[in-house]
Amino acid sequence: MPSPVIVKSPMRILDLQTGEVVEEGTANWMMLPLPASNCQECATEHAPDEPHNAQSLYYSMAFHAMHGRSPTWADAVAHCTPEVQAAWREELKKMDAWTEPEQPEVDG
């Protein structure tokens, strides 16, 4: 049986009255191993050339721990062919569900 995945993510403890950071560090937590038949990134059964499930709790937690932000549908399809990306983007836009990472604001 596979070992649990240990995830390290940044942690901040805030004073709820002042909003000031009281302590910063790293939080360690474990995610249980997934069945071998499931995608090891999003915990959903799908073919390797299909998108990850951007709504999967497992994917959301693991992605956030690695990238410091929540995953978007653009992230979930990034490993797919341009044709698959375009098809998913088109269909998700029809449902007003397509999401992309926010662009950082540029000072200028």
C-alpha positions in Angstrom: 0.0 0.0 0.0 1.3 3.5 -0.9 2.4 5.8 1.9 0.4 8.9 2.8 1.4 12.1 1.1 3.0 14.6 3.5 2.2 18.2 2.5 4.0 21.2 3.9 2.3 24.5 3.6 3.0 28.0 4.8 1.1 29.0 8.0 0.3 32.3 9.6 -1.3 32.8 13.0 -3.1 36.1 13.2 -4.4 38.2 16.1 -8.1 38.3 15.3 -8.5 41.7 16.9 -5.6 43.5 15.3 -5.0 41.4 12.2 -1.3 41.4 12.9 0.7 38.3 12.2 1.7 36.7 15.5 3.6 33.7 14.2 4.7 32.3 10.8 5.9 28.8 10.1 5.1 25.7 8.2 2.1 23.4 8.8 2.6 19.7 8.0 -0.4 17.5 7.2 -1.0 14.2 5.5 -3.3 13.2 2.7 -4.2 9.5 2.5 -2.9 7.6 -0.5 -5.2 7.3 -3.5 -6.3 4.1 -5.3 -3.9 3.4 -8.2 -6.7 3.8 -10.7 -7.2 7.4 -9.7 -5.2 10.4 -11.0 -2.5 11.0 -8.4 -2.9 14.8 -8.8 -6.7 15.3 -8.5 -7.9 12.0 -7.0 -10.4 11.5 -9.9 -10.5 8.7 -12.4 -9.7 10.1 -15.8 -7.5 9.3 -18.8 -4.0 10.9 -18.7 -4.9 13.2 -21.6 -8.0 14.5 -19.9 -8.1 17.5 -17.5 -7.8 17.2 -13.8 -10.9 17.9 -11.8 -10.4 21.5 -10.7 -13.2 21.0 -8.2 -11.7 18.1 -6.4 -10.9 18.8 -2.7 -7.7 16.7 -3.0 -6.5 18.6 -6.0 -7.4 21.9 -4.4 -5.5 21.2 -1.2 -2.4 19.7 -2.9 -2.3 22.4 -5.5 -2.6 25.2 -2.9 0.1 23.7 -0.8 2.5 23.6 -3.9 1.5 27.0 -5.5 0.1 29.1 -2.7 -3.2 29.6 -4.5 -6.3 27.7 -5.5 -6.3 25.8 -8.8 -8.3 27.1 -11.7 -9.7 25.3 -14.7 -6.8 26.8 -16.7 -4.5 24.9 -14.4 -6.5 21.7 -14.6 -6.2 21.6 -18.4 -2.7 22.9 -18.7 -1.2 19.4 -19.4 -3.7 18.7 -22.2 -3.3 19.2 -25.9 -4.2 22.6 -27.2 -7.3 21.1 -28.8 -8.5 19.6 -25.5 -7.8 22.9 -23.7 -9.8 24.8 -26.3 -12.8 22.4 -26.1 -12.9 22.5 -22.3 -12.5 26.3 -22.2 -15.3 26.8 -24.7 -17.7 24.5 -22.9 -16.9 25.8 -19.4 -17.3 29.4 -20.7 -20.8 28.5 -21.9 -21.6 27.6 -18.3 -19.8 30.6 -16.9 -17.5 28.3 -15.0 -14.1 28.8 -16.7 -11.5 30.2 -14.3 -8.0 31.4 -14.8 -5.3 32.5 -12.3 -5.6 36.2 -11.3 -2.9 38.3 -12.9 -0.8 40.2 -10.4 -1.3 44.0 -10.4 1.6 45.9 -12.0 2.7 49.1 -10.2 3.4 51.8 -12.6 
